[in-house]
Amino acid sequence: MAEAFEPLRVRTLFLSDLHLGTKGCQAGPLLAFLKAYDADTIYLVGDIVDGWRLKSGWYWPQAHNDVVQKLLRKVRKGARLVYIPGNHDEFLRDYVGVTLGGIELADHALHVTADGKRYLVIHGDQFDIVVRHARWIALLGDGAYTAALFVNTHLNILRRRLGLTYWSLSAWAKLKVKNAVNFISRFEEFLASEARRQEADGVICGHIHHAAMHGDFGVAYVNTGDWVESCTAVVEHYDGRLELIRWTKETAASREPLVEVERLAEARRVA
């Protein structure tokens, strides 16, 4: 069936933390988003396929396959696709530097926007001390996160029946627990420092499932968020402008994908 609308064309699309292969992946909204946007270049910024979860039990519904097929279709139509593996799909790091079916595998990338800004594109787990030095704690935390998502799913079923909007338990916890807030701040600072070290104007990353755009550390910090809770992505328009898009049911229904958006104005002032 032909789509009822023309997709919005952007210069670049940044997606991370899809976690295909898990029950938490929001494949339906993600597929709707991919139908709404076309891009000259697509960066998959890590944790696209969740190898950790698939090792413990196979889960791959048709909706997840549809997402993969949609991305491959964009490649066949001429889009450049760069896949930067993260810690959950680290098995692909063995193939960095290889192009598979038109998909370029890279450890990181340096993206230059239309207005000449240079951005380091990297998943970010390399700067997560827990992932690097205490893998068993990271795996334990992943299990706790999955449990929180299970509770969150049933909680939101009840909220919908009561006519209430979606609410994320784990996102709320991240912002309320002091250690989590400190971790996010330190992670952002480390990534900003790495961007400065590589003489870039900013960094675009994922990993911590916390979408953000700011310039608090002297360069632009952009986190694409995830497609488990927040359903967020970053797009670059043809004038070099970056926007963080939050894809909601209301967004999809109205066909106004920029209704809830965060701009990089502050970050641009410092970059």
Backbone bond lengths (Angstrom), bond angles and torsions (degrees), N, CA, C in turn:
res aa  C-N    CA-C-N  psi(-1)  N-CA   C-N-CA  omega(-1)  CA-C   N-CA-C  phi
1 M - - - 1.468 - - 1.523 109.81 -
2 A 1.308 117.99 133.05 1.464 121.54 -179.14 1.515 110.47 -69.49
3 E 1.312 117.52 144.04 1.454 121.57 177.95 1.516 109.40 -70.94
4 A 1.349 115.71 146.05 1.458 121.13 -173.54 1.518 111.96 -83.28
5 F 1.315 118.30 -0.45 1.456 120.71 -178.39 1.513 109.29 -145.93
6 E 1.311 115.27 157.28 1.458 120.88 175.17 1.525 109.09 -84.51
7 P 1.322 118.28 132.38 1.469 119.36 177.55 1.519 111.31 -64.39
8 L 1.315 115.51 149.44 1.460 121.53 176.85 1.525 108.52 -76.92
9 R 1.309 116.84 127.58 1.464 121.40 -178.42 1.522 109.82 -90.29
10 V 1.319 116.87 128.20 1.460 122.40 176.51 1.525 108.78 -127.56
11 R 1.316 115.53 163.22 1.471 119.09 -178.50 1.522 111.27 -72.96
12 T 1.351 116.25 -43.49 1.460 120.32 -175.87 1.519 110.15 -143.66
13 L 1.326 115.35 144.58 1.457 122.40 177.33 1.527 108.69 -125.44
14 F 1.337 116.19 130.89 1.464 121.93 179.29 1.530 109.16 -117.57
15 L 1.325 116.41 123.02 1.460 122.58 179.25 1.522 109.24 -129.92
16 S 1.310 117.26 142.33 1.460 119.13 173.49 1.517 109.86 -147.26
17 D 1.330 115.07 165.77 1.464 122.86 171.60 1.529 112.83 53.75
18 L 1.341 115.06 50.92 1.466 120.20 174.69 1.527 109.90 -74.03
19 H 1.320 116.93 -35.06 1.462 123.85 -178.93 1.526 111.74 54.45
20 L 1.335 115.08 47.97 1.454 120.18 171.63 1.523 108.69 -61.03
21 G 1.322 116.29 138.80 1.450 120.36 -176.70 1.515 112.52 99.70
22 T 1.338 117.11 5.73 1.462 121.67 175.79 1.515 109.41 -125.71
23 K 1.315 115.29 154.70 1.470 120.00 178.99 1.520 111.92 -70.19
24 G 1.333 116.26 -19.13 1.459 119.41 -179.57 1.512 114.40 -78.96
25 C 1.329 117.68 -17.05 1.464 120.90 -178.04 1.520 111.17 -61.57
26 Q 1.327 116.06 129.43 1.471 121.99 179.01 1.527 108.74 -89.37
27 A 1.341 116.01 69.22 1.465 121.41 -173.12 1.523 112.30 -66.69
28 G 1.319 117.84 -35.23 1.464 120.54 -179.65 1.517 112.85 -62.48
29 P 1.332 117.76 -56.72 1.465 119.62 175.66 1.520 113.06 -59.01
30 L 1.333 117.45 -36.83 1.467 121.17 179.31 1.520 110.77 -62.66
31 L 1.322 117.23 -44.37 1.459 120.71 178.90 1.528 110.55 -63.21
32 A 1.326 116.94 -40.05 1.468 120.67 177.39 1.526 110.41 -62.46
33 F 1.336 116.29 -40.23 1.463 120.05 178.19 1.520 111.15 -63.68
34 L 1.332 116.51 -44.09 1.469 120.73 -179.16 1.531 111.32 -65.31
35 K 1.319 117.54 -28.12 1.459 120.93 175.19 1.528 111.14 -74.12
36 A 1.328 116.03 -26.79 1.465 120.79 -176.15 1.527 112.93 -85.93
37 Y 1.342 117.38 -16.41 1.463 121.05 -176.11 1.525 111.09 -129.93
38 D 1.312 115.96 135.98 1.464 123.48 167.92 1.520 107.43 -119.21
39 A 1.328 116.71 149.67 1.464 120.29 -177.58 1.518 110.12 -142.89
40 D 1.335 115.69 150.47 1.466 120.35 173.72 1.526 110.41 -67.46
41 T 1.349 115.74 -39.45 1.465 121.56 -179.40 1.522 108.88 -132.38
42 I 1.331 116.09 136.47 1.462 122.23 177.08 1.520 108.40 -121.34
43 Y 1.323 116.19 126.77 1.459 121.61 173.26 1.531 108.42 -106.30
44 L 1.326 116.88 123.29 1.464 122.66 171.10 1.522 106.24 -98.74
45 V 1.342 115.21 107.61 1.464 120.04 -165.93 1.536 111.23 -97.84
46 G 1.323 116.37 49.10 1.442 121.22 170.02 1.514 117.27 91.32
47 D 1.331 115.14 156.01 1.468 124.23 -178.26 1.529 111.21 54.08
48 I 1.316 114.85 43.15 1.459 120.29 178.37 1.526 109.18 -78.12
49 V 1.331 117.13 -50.45 1.462 123.37 172.97 1.524 107.49 -107.05
50 D 1.327 116.46 131.95 1.464 119.75 -176.69 1.523 110.42 -91.04
51 G 1.329 116.25 88.96 1.456 121.57 179.65 1.513 112.73 -65.04
52 W 1.340 117.98 -32.20 1.459 120.50 178.76 1.526 110.42 -59.39
53 R 1.339 115.95 -48.16 1.460 120.51 -176.48 1.518 111.48 -71.43
54 L 1.326 117.20 -38.68 1.463 120.38 -178.56 1.524 111.82 -66.36
55 K 1.329 117.43 -27.44 1.464 120.58 177.23 1.523 111.47 -65.13
56 S 1.323 116.77 -34.14 1.464 120.68 -176.49 1.526 112.50 -87.32
57 G 1.324 117.72 -13.79 1.466 120.78 179.24 1.514 110.17 173.01
58 W 1.334 115.66 130.46 1.463 119.50 -175.99 1.516 111.49 -74.70
59 Y 1.338 115.44 128.14 1.464 122.19 175.54 1.520 107.46 -143.86
60 W 1.322 116.45 110.69 1.463 120.05 -178.15 1.534 109.88 -150.69
61 P 1.322 117.51 79.89 1.466 120.40 -179.59 1.528 112.00 -72.24
62 Q 1.331 115.80 168.80 1.455 120.86 -177.29 1.520 112.39 -58.30
63 A 1.327 117.48 -34.96 1.468 120.85 -178.92 1.526 111.45 -60.20
64 H 1.332 117.35 -35.28 1.463 120.64 179.24 1.521 110.13 -71.28
65 N 1.326 115.80 -38.47 1.458 119.79 175.67 1.525 110.90 -64.38
66 D 1.330 117.06 -36.73 1.470 121.71 178.57 1.525 111.05 -61.72
67 V 1.335 116.46 -38.67 1.469 120.53 178.71 1.524 110.17 -63.35
68 V 1.333 116.40 -46.41 1.464 120.61 179.05 1.526 110.66 -60.80
69 Q 1.327 116.58 -45.16 1.458 120.62 -179.40 1.521 111.78 -63.82
70 K 1.333 116.63 -35.69 1.461 120.37 178.58 1.526 110.68 -65.31
71 L 1.326 117.09 -42.08 1.463 121.01 178.32 1.524 110.97 -65.10
72 L 1.334 116.51 -42.61 1.466 120.22 179.17 1.525 110.88 -65.26
73 R 1.317 116.35 -34.91 1.472 120.18 177.84 1.521 110.39 -64.19
74 K 1.318 117.10 -37.69 1.463 120.36 177.87 1.534 110.58 -64.45
75 V 1.347 116.03 -37.97 1.467 120.01 176.94 1.521 109.84 -63.74
76 R 1.322 116.90 -44.68 1.466 120.06 -179.75 1.526 111.93 -62.56
77 K 1.323 116.60 -27.76 1.464 120.98 179.50 1.526 112.46 -85.47
78 G 1.333 116.35 1.67 1.467 118.97 173.42 1.511 116.59 114.61
79 A 1.333 118.75 -2.46 1.461 120.02 179.24 1.527 110.23 -72.50
80 R 1.315 116.70 141.32 1.470 121.42 171.45 1.525 107.37 -84.49
81 L 1.349 117.50 130.55 1.455 121.06 -178.79 1.522 109.45 -123.65
82 V 1.332 115.49 120.41 1.462 122.37 179.53 1.525 108.30 -112.35
83 Y 1.319 116.56 121.46 1.468 122.87 -177.91 1.527 108.15 -106.73
84 I 1.338 116.00 116.58 1.456 122.46 178.09 1.524 107.68 -109.37
85 P 1.340 118.36 101.74 1.467 120.30 -175.14 1.527 112.65 -61.38
86 G 1.336 114.46 151.78 1.454 121.87 174.71 1.511 110.35 -111.65
87 N 1.332 117.50 -161.15 1.461 120.12 -178.34 1.532 112.35 -75.59
88 H 1.329 118.38 -30.25 1.460 120.02 179.73 1.529 112.57 -78.60
89 D 1.309 117.74 -21.10 1.473 120.79 174.43 1.532 110.32 -120.11
90 E 1.336 114.17 37.91 1.469 120.83 -176.59 1.524 112.64 -64.10
91 F 1.348 118.08 -18.36 1.461 120.63 178.16 1.528 111.27 -59.61
92 L 1.322 117.02 -23.05 1.461 120.94 179.55 1.523 112.64 -80.61
93 R 1.322 117.45 -11.01 1.460 119.88 179.79 1.531 111.59 -67.62
94 D 1.313 116.08 -18.26 1.469 119.25 175.24 1.529 111.50 -68.55
95 Y 1.324 117.09 -14.77 1.470 121.37 -176.08 1.529 112.68 -112.18
96 V 1.327 116.70 13.01 1.467 120.62 177.86 1.525 109.78 -56.32
97 G 1.321 115.71 133.34 1.454 121.28 -178.15 1.513 113.28 96.85
98 V 1.341 115.72 -8.34 1.459 121.28 -179.57 1.526 109.36 -100.65
99 T 1.328 116.66 148.49 1.459 122.30 173.15 1.521 108.40 -108.73
100 L 1.332 117.31 119.79 1.456 123.17 -177.41 1.527 109.49 -116.31
101 G 1.322 116.36 113.55 1.460 119.82 178.28 1.516 113.64 58.03
102 G 1.333 115.94 33.65 1.456 119.95 -179.41 1.516 114.01 86.73
103 I 1.325 117.20 0.11 1.467 121.79 179.07 1.520 109.20 -100.68
104 E 1.328 117.35 121.30 1.462 122.44 179.32 1.528 109.53 -86.73
105 L 1.317 116.63 126.27 1.458 121.49 177.30 1.521 109.31 -99.55
106 A 1.337 116.57 126.76 1.465 120.89 -176.32 1.520 110.23 -141.98
107 D 1.317 116.51 149.47 1.465 121.20 176.68 1.524 110.66 -72.10
108 H 1.326 115.85 -36.75 1.456 122.93 176.46 1.526 106.52 -160.86
109 A 1.307 116.69 173.25 1.465 120.45 179.19 1.514 109.50 -145.12
110 L 1.320 115.81 159.89 1.457 121.93 172.74 1.524 106.99 -115.52
111 H 1.318 115.48 109.01 1.460 120.26 -176.92 1.521 109.33 -100.14
112 V 1.333 115.86 132.45 1.467 121.77 177.28 1.527 107.92 -107.78
113 T 1.324 116.82 121.13 1.454 121.43 -178.86 1.531 110.71 -76.33
114 A 1.312 115.09 170.59 1.467 120.59 -177.28 1.522 111.98 -61.25
115 D 1.333 117.00 -27.04 1.469 119.72 179.49 1.531 112.07 -97.36
116 G 1.345 116.84 15.81 1.458 120.30 171.50 1.509 116.86 88.56
117 K 1.339 118.89 4.40 1.464 120.85 177.55 1.531 109.76 -76.98
118 R 1.337 115.39 140.27 1.460 121.28 -178.90 1.529 109.25 -105.10
119 Y 1.348 115.73 125.44 1.463 120.74 -178.89 1.524 110.67 -121.98
120 L 1.319 116.15 128.76 1.451 121.68 169.72 1.524 107.47 -74.86
121 V 1.329 117.54 125.11 1.461 122.35 178.65 1.524 107.41 -110.03
122 I 1.328 117.45 117.45 1.455 122.28 -173.69 1.523 108.58 -154.32
123 H 1.338 117.31 148.03 1.475 118.40 -178.76 1.522 110.39 -64.51
124 G 1.334 117.14 -50.82 1.461 120.29 175.27 1.508 115.36 115.73
125 D 1.342 118.80 -11.32 1.467 119.67 -178.69 1.526 111.34 -64.41
126 Q 1.339 117.15 -21.26 1.468 120.60 178.13 1.525 111.58 -61.42
127 F 1.330 116.79 -18.88 1.467 121.58 -177.59 1.525 111.52 -109.81
128 D 1.350 115.99 15.37 1.454 122.47 177.14 1.529 107.08 -103.72
129 I 1.329 116.76 107.55 1.463 121.80 -175.10 1.522 111.52 -60.23
130 V 1.332 117.66 -36.75 1.465 120.82 -179.50 1.520 110.66 -63.20
131 V 1.333 116.66 -46.57 1.459 120.63 -179.13 1.524 111.16 -64.63
132 R 1.342 116.17 -39.31 1.471 119.93 -175.06 1.519 112.56 -75.83
133 H 1.345 117.60 -38.37 1.461 119.52 -168.64 1.532 114.92 -118.07
134 A 1.314 118.24 -8.68 1.468 120.75 179.36 1.527 108.59 -143.52
135 R 1.331 115.07 69.05 1.460 120.29 -174.77 1.531 112.12 -58.83
136 W 1.331 117.79 -35.65 1.463 119.42 -178.42 1.529 111.26 -64.50
137 I 1.342 117.00 -32.83 1.464 119.73 176.32 1.520 110.07 -68.94
138 A 1.341 116.08 -38.93 1.462 119.97 178.14 1.525 110.57 -62.70
139 L 1.349 117.17 -41.22 1.461 120.64 179.22 1.529 110.85 -67.04
140 L 1.328 116.16 -38.42 1.461 120.21 176.68 1.526 110.58 -63.82
141 G 1.323 115.29 -43.34 1.458 119.61 178.17 1.513 112.03 -64.08
142 D 1.329 117.28 -35.67 1.452 121.20 177.62 1.523 110.66 -62.78
143 G 1.334 116.28 -39.71 1.462 120.11 177.60 1.518 111.89 -64.89
144 A 1.327 116.28 -42.12 1.466 120.27 178.36 1.522 110.89 -64.90
145 Y 1.331 116.13 -37.93 1.468 120.91 178.42 1.525 110.63 -64.17
146 T 1.354 116.71 -41.08 1.461 121.01 178.55 1.524 110.22 -62.94
147 A 1.338 116.93 -40.75 1.465 120.76 177.90 1.524 110.93 -63.34
148 A 1.332 116.34 -40.85 1.466 120.13 178.48 1.524 111.10 -63.03
149 L 1.337 116.54 -37.92 1.466 120.21 178.22 1.517 111.08 -66.48
150 F 1.332 117.55 -36.10 1.470 121.57 177.60 1.529 109.77 -62.36
151 V 1.324 116.40 -47.66 1.470 120.50 177.56 1.519 110.21 -62.02
152 N 1.336 115.65 -42.02 1.453 121.08 -178.56 1.532 111.86 -60.50
153 T 1.341 116.52 -40.54 1.460 121.06 -179.20 1.518 110.92 -60.48
154 H 1.333 116.41 -48.16 1.473 120.09 -178.13 1.528 111.92 -70.98
155 L 1.321 115.65 -33.04 1.461 119.34 176.73 1.521 110.76 -63.39
156 N 1.338 116.42 -40.18 1.458 119.72 -178.17 1.521 112.86 -76.53
157 I 1.319 117.73 -23.93 1.472 119.68 170.95 1.522 109.25 -61.78
158 L 1.329 115.73 -44.45 1.467 120.84 177.74 1.519 111.04 -64.45
159 R 1.335 116.98 -41.80 1.462 120.33 -179.77 1.531 111.20 -62.70
160 R 1.351 116.69 -40.58 1.468 119.45 178.23 1.522 111.05 -62.27
161 R 1.334 116.97 -39.92 1.465 120.63 178.90 1.524 111.43 -64.21
162 L 1.321 115.39 -28.99 1.469 120.35 178.33 1.531 112.59 -88.32
163 G 1.356 115.43 1.57 1.457 119.85 179.34 1.513 114.22 79.41
164 L 1.328 116.80 18.73 1.458 121.03 -179.36 1.525 110.32 -96.68
165 T 1.309 116.31 160.63 1.466 121.40 -178.49 1.531 110.76 -83.69
166 Y 1.334 115.41 169.25 1.469 121.77 179.84 1.521 110.57 -63.08
167 W 1.329 115.57 141.61 1.464 121.75 178.51 1.514 108.48 -140.70
168 S 1.330 117.00 134.17 1.463 121.78 -176.46 1.519 110.83 -101.01
169 L 1.323 115.15 114.99 1.463 121.20 178.11 1.519 111.55 -63.70
170 S 1.342 116.48 -48.28 1.467 119.04 -176.08 1.523 111.96 -68.60
171 A 1.352 117.09 -36.36 1.465 119.38 177.18 1.523 110.33 -64.65
172 W 1.331 116.59 -39.83 1.470 121.18 177.60 1.525 109.82 -62.20
173 A 1.339 115.80 -43.61 1.462 119.75 -178.69 1.522 111.28 -63.39
174 K 1.339 116.51 -39.83 1.462 120.01 179.83 1.528 111.04 -58.02
175 L 1.317 116.53 -39.96 1.457 120.22 -175.92 1.523 112.46 -82.52
176 K 1.347 117.83 -15.75 1.458 121.32 -178.70 1.524 113.44 -96.77
177 V 1.314 116.64 -29.46 1.459 119.95 -178.13 1.529 108.97 -84.52
178 K 1.310 116.41 122.30 1.463 121.69 -173.79 1.521 112.17 -57.43
179 N 1.326 117.53 -43.86 1.467 120.01 -178.71 1.517 111.76 -63.26
180 A 1.331 116.89 -37.10 1.465 120.07 179.07 1.520 110.40 -66.65
181 V 1.332 116.33 -41.68 1.464 120.47 178.21 1.517 110.38 -62.33
182 N 1.328 116.69 -42.93 1.465 120.85 178.80 1.521 111.12 -64.43
183 F 1.340 116.94 -38.84 1.461 120.74 179.12 1.523 110.77 -62.66
184 I 1.339 116.35 -45.02 1.469 120.42 179.90 1.524 110.11 -60.47
185 S 1.334 116.16 -44.38 1.456 120.37 -179.45 1.527 111.59 -62.87
186 R 1.340 117.01 -42.96 1.460 120.57 -179.87 1.526 110.84 -67.19
187 F 1.327 116.19 -39.87 1.463 120.98 178.38 1.524 109.80 -60.16
188 E 1.320 116.66 -47.02 1.460 120.61 179.48 1.520 111.01 -61.22
189 E 1.317 116.39 -41.48 1.471 120.59 -179.46 1.526 111.15 -64.59
190 F 1.340 117.14 -42.27 1.464 120.92 178.56 1.528 111.26 -61.92
191 L 1.340 115.97 -43.40 1.467 119.45 -178.87 1.527 111.06 -67.29
192 A 1.327 116.48 -39.04 1.462 120.09 177.33 1.522 110.76 -63.36
193 S 1.341 116.55 -39.49 1.466 120.88 178.42 1.522 110.75 -63.71
194 E 1.335 117.34 -39.29 1.456 120.49 179.02 1.526 110.95 -66.27
195 A 1.340 116.56 -37.52 1.472 119.66 176.72 1.521 110.68 -62.33
196 R 1.329 116.93 -43.10 1.465 120.16 177.46 1.523 110.96 -63.47
197 R 1.355 116.54 -40.68 1.457 120.54 179.95 1.528 111.32 -60.23
198 Q 1.332 116.37 -35.37 1.461 120.63 179.65 1.535 112.06 -91.75
199 E 1.341 115.26 12.71 1.466 122.57 176.36 1.532 111.53 57.02
200 A 1.325 115.32 39.31 1.462 121.34 176.33 1.526 109.41 -100.04
201 D 1.320 115.85 161.02 1.465 121.09 178.53 1.518 112.30 -83.92
202 G 1.340 116.45 -12.39 1.448 119.65 -179.12 1.514 111.00 -177.52
203 V 1.323 114.99 179.42 1.458 121.84 179.94 1.523 108.98 -132.02
204 I 1.331 115.92 143.00 1.460 122.54 173.83 1.516 106.51 -122.15
205 C 1.342 117.10 120.89 1.459 120.96 -172.30 1.525 110.67 -142.51
206 G 1.340 114.41 -173.61 1.466 121.85 177.44 1.512 108.49 -142.24
207 H 1.346 116.20 -129.16 1.463 126.04 168.98 1.522 115.01 80.49
208 I 1.332 119.90 -51.22 1.468 119.46 -170.54 1.527 113.29 -95.01
209 H 1.326 117.82 4.18 1.475 121.84 178.00 1.525 111.91 56.02
210 H 1.293 115.54 41.31 1.475 120.23 179.58 1.527 107.95 -137.90
211 A 1.334 115.82 94.08 1.465 120.98 -177.50 1.523 110.41 -66.52
212 A 1.328 115.92 135.78 1.465 119.90 -178.99 1.520 110.17 -163.10
213 M 1.337 114.93 154.64 1.462 122.11 173.21 1.518 107.47 -144.59
214 H 1.310 116.88 117.90 1.461 119.50 178.71 1.525 109.56 -162.75
215 G 1.324 115.22 176.51 1.458 121.46 178.70 1.511 111.42 -128.67
216 D 1.347 116.99 37.51 1.459 121.52 -172.90 1.526 113.96 -67.20
217 F 1.325 117.60 -19.04 1.465 120.32 -174.95 1.524 112.41 -115.92
218 G 1.327 116.45 25.51 1.460 120.16 173.04 1.515 115.32 91.73
219 V 1.333 117.11 -14.64 1.464 121.54 173.65 1.532 106.87 -134.44
220 A 1.317 116.09 169.22 1.468 119.72 -179.91 1.518 110.05 -74.28
221 Y 1.326 116.55 126.84 1.464 122.20 174.12 1.521 107.78 -110.74
222 V 1.339 116.27 122.88 1.460 122.04 -178.67 1.521 108.34 -129.48
223 N 1.331 116.80 120.23 1.462 121.07 174.83 1.521 108.07 -116.01
224 T 1.327 116.27 125.86 1.463 121.10 -173.65 1.520 113.49 -73.22
225 G 1.327 117.93 -12.93 1.461 119.60 -178.64 1.518 111.20 82.48
226 D 1.335 117.18 -137.98 1.466 120.14 -174.17 1.526 110.09 -159.78
227 W 1.349 114.12 173.99 1.475 121.56 175.57 1.529 109.94 -122.45
228 V 1.337 113.97 39.74 1.451 121.87 171.54 1.520 108.94 -113.90
229 E 1.332 115.72 -44.50 1.460 120.97 179.56 1.536 112.08 -116.08
230 S 1.326 115.40 -60.79 1.465 119.12 -167.08 1.512 114.50 -82.13
231 C 1.336 118.62 -23.50 1.470 122.76 -177.08 1.526 110.22 51.97
232 T 1.327 115.61 66.33 1.464 121.63 -176.39 1.521 110.56 -127.19
233 A 1.314 114.95 155.51 1.461 122.49 176.67 1.518 107.97 -152.33
234 V 1.315 116.00 162.84 1.466 121.60 176.63 1.521 108.34 -116.16
235 V 1.335 116.09 135.45 1.461 120.52 175.85 1.523 108.99 -122.68
236 E 1.318 114.40 148.66 1.460 121.10 171.60 1.517 107.74 -110.80
237 H 1.331 116.14 125.47 1.456 120.99 177.26 1.530 109.48 -84.76
238 Y 1.310 116.19 173.82 1.468 120.04 -172.52 1.527 113.69 -72.72
239 D 1.335 116.85 -8.15 1.461 119.35 173.82 1.530 111.54 -96.20
240 G 1.338 116.88 5.66 1.456 120.90 -179.82 1.512 114.03 90.74
241 R 1.321 116.99 -3.60 1.464 121.75 -178.75 1.519 110.47 -71.59
242 L 1.352 116.76 130.82 1.459 122.89 177.13 1.516 110.33 -99.69
243 E 1.331 115.79 139.51 1.458 120.41 176.60 1.524 110.13 -136.63
244 L 1.318 114.73 140.87 1.457 121.93 175.81 1.519 107.90 -99.13
245 I 1.318 116.23 117.88 1.462 121.47 -174.76 1.522 110.14 -105.23
246 R 1.316 115.94 130.75 1.467 122.17 173.68 1.519 107.11 -103.93
247 W 1.309 116.03 113.65 1.464 121.81 -173.59 1.522 108.88 -93.27
248 T 1.317 116.54 111.27 1.461 122.19 -178.50 1.519 109.67 -116.56
249 K 1.327 116.70 169.71 1.465 120.71 176.56 1.528 110.44 -60.72
250 E 1.337 115.51 -37.62 1.459 119.69 178.91 1.532 110.89 -66.08
251 T 1.334 115.51 -38.40 1.457 121.10 177.57 1.520 110.37 -60.40
252 A 1.337 115.87 -49.11 1.456 121.00 -177.56 1.528 111.38 -63.70
253 A 1.330 116.81 -41.19 1.463 120.69 -176.98 1.525 111.88 -68.02
254 S 1.337 116.57 -36.01 1.463 120.12 -176.55 1.523 112.66 -85.46
255 R 1.362 116.80 -13.58 1.459 122.10 -174.58 1.533 110.80 57.57
256 E 1.331 115.49 34.63 1.456 121.73 175.05 1.519 107.47 -119.51
257 P 1.342 118.11 75.59 1.458 120.35 -171.33 1.520 115.24 -66.02
258 L 1.311 118.64 -7.79 1.460 119.77 179.66 1.521 111.99 -106.57
259 V 1.341 117.09 20.46 1.455 120.70 -179.15 1.525 110.96 -61.85
260 E 1.325 116.04 -49.62 1.458 120.45 -179.05 1.511 107.78 -112.87
261 V 1.329 116.11 101.90 1.455 119.49 -170.06 1.508 109.95 -140.83
262 E 1.296 116.93 149.94 1.450 121.79 174.75 1.512 108.12 -116.95
263 R 1.316 116.56 134.35 1.452 120.83 -177.02 1.521 110.59 -103.08
264 L 1.284 115.63 161.04 1.465 121.71 -175.45 1.519 111.42 -97.60
265 A 1.315 117.32 28.07 1.461 120.36 -174.38 1.520 111.81 -58.70
266 E 1.324 116.67 -48.66 1.465 120.84 -177.72 1.532 109.81 -65.01
267 A 1.323 116.50 -44.25 1.456 119.42 -179.28 1.522 111.22 -62.94
268 R 1.318 117.76 -36.62 1.458 121.13 -179.78 1.533 110.76 -65.38
269 R 1.329 116.39 -31.61 1.463 118.63 -178.39 1.522 111.71 -67.18
270 V 1.333 116.94 -27.18 1.449 118.57 -176.92 1.512 112.20 -101.19
271 A 1.362 117.83 -16.20 1.461 120.11 -175.82 1.506 111.35 -77.60
